[in-house]
């Protein structure tokens, strides 16, 4: 760890000859800046502290700081009544902070400490004195510097879907130019991060946490983002035709995401989260069931299946087997235009949806007129095939 460095060009000044004057009593904030340059102190990495125990009252040190960063400077543990006075950059006449006793780090003591949020990117120069602004250069103090962690992400921490992007922001905001050894000027890092943009990677499973880091100065802060994988493709199963008002659905189980059944009709779904849920109270005709798979904020996957309740019985075909002695013409008596003739061959089908007991036959040999609406029972037998409105034989 680098505790301090001795700069090459920092000017060392003695305002008054120490051999002639041992005590200087100025006003409480010990201005203008005076004393001998000690060197450069830097905070420890990861918000840790750096301490030295050989700085004399009457000396000052410099520390590079960043706009918005918070720093702590203390003399806790020193053996005399200390004072700290801070100055921006090369300014010597006006102080920007001061503490004598009972600071944030050395409560209820005579040792000085101060917390300081910088408003500039430059050096802060801090003078050490013994109360009341004495600089005898005879007493050593313990001086500790650190950066307080006031960093935070300001961009959203909401969950994402793989492939989503998010612009990252944090405070204090990054800076472009600073003094050497100021630390990180404000950078984001982590899997999926490029500059200040996060592109959600594909999770190893259905979802995965990704940890992002923002570094500024000698501190950093982390944010965890939960990323979800796109859900499996929904497969609701084949359409069904049933004769009762209940059925069992048959969707494919999802490997990624959670599936849920819904319906556009009045049917009841016994277990909406079960791919094979029973359904009851079907409406006559079509019943639409939708299998929806969702996973976090990702776009859902949907598929639809139809359960057709077949309720009304109709006659699909009437099979008439002609006896060779009854050769004639078979008629459909339900036609609006009267009997529609069909040549009677060995096997004749009367048109769909006609009752097998209602038809008429004209005997060509006798020249009889059709008897509309009269059932004719020939010596041959006829066969009807009953069906429901789904076309399923009953």
Secondary structure, DSSP 8 states (H G I E B T S, - for coil): ---EE--SS-----SS-TTT-S-----TT--S--SEEEEEE---GGG-EEEEEEEETTEEEEEEE-TT-EEEEE-TT-SS-EEEEEEETT--SS-SEEE-SS-SSSTTSSS-EEEEE-SSSEEEEEEEEETTTB--S--EEEEEEEEE---EE-S----EETT-EEE--EES---S---TT--EEEEEESTTEETTEEE----SSSEEEEEEEEEEETEEEEEEEEEE-----------EEESSS-EE------SSSEEEEEESSS-EES-TT-TT-EEES--SEEEEEEEEEE-TTS--EEEEEEEEE---EEEEEEEEE--GGG-SEEEETTSTTS-EEEE--SEEEE-TT--TT-EEEE-TTTT----TT-----SS-EEEEEEETTS-B-
